[in-house]
Amino acid sequence: MKFLLLISAFLFSFPSLSQSIYPMEHGNEWRMKYANEFDQTGETYMISKILENKKEIGGKNYYQIKTTVYSTKEAKEGISNTSFIRTDADGNLMGITNQTSTEEEIMLPEELSIGKTWIGDQGVNKVIDLNATIETPEKSYTGCVAISTGENAMISYWKKGIGPVAIIINGKLMAYLYEYELN
């Protein structure tokens, strides 16, 4: 379960891709369902929500994104993590994914192009496609940005105006968007 939360926290630490690919507004919420061997109970899912209040860390204001992984839809409690995200003066998305740290890193550079790389807390991130298609059990998404992490072991897919839509690990669907609410 901790592995699922770690991957989930990583996924939701990219809340921009130019704001239009991951809309950042208080109350926005994304629900993803786990798949294949990543779905430990047959109904493992996560909810990520931008909280109502910003948090000041080191004199900078951050959006707070709470991500909780649940083992069943009926579960009242899950394993949660909060990430802290802001956009810097250059348009780069900066974030703190560890609740015990105040050290921020580039989560996503402002300028995206195929082959663009940057270092994140999970290793090297690389834009591998700006017009990707991904098929999920819920829907087919076209025109997505695909970002690989760690020698292509993980690929996250983002759709303009929606946000994250799928995560692939080692060629297998790990999680997919089944519901979202944008303000």
Sequence and secondary structure as in RCSB ss.txt:
>XXXX:A:sequence
MKFLLLISAFLFSFPSLSQSIYPMEHGNEWRMKYANEFDQTGETYMISKILENKKEIGGKNYYQIKTTVYSTKEA
KEGISNTSFIRTDADGNLMGITNQTSTEEEIMLPEELSIGKTWIGDQGVNKVIDLNATIETPEKSYTGCVAISTG
ENAMISYWKKGIGPVAIIINGKLMAYLYEYELN
>XXXX:A:secstr
 HHHHHHHHHHTT   TTTTSS   TT EEEEEE GGG SSS  EEEEEE SS EEETTEEEEEEEEEEESSTT 
S  EEEEEEEEE TTS EEEE  TT    EEEE SS  TT EEEETTEEEEEEEEEEEEE SS EEEEEEEEEET
TTTEEEEEETTTEEEEEEETTEEEEEEEEEE  
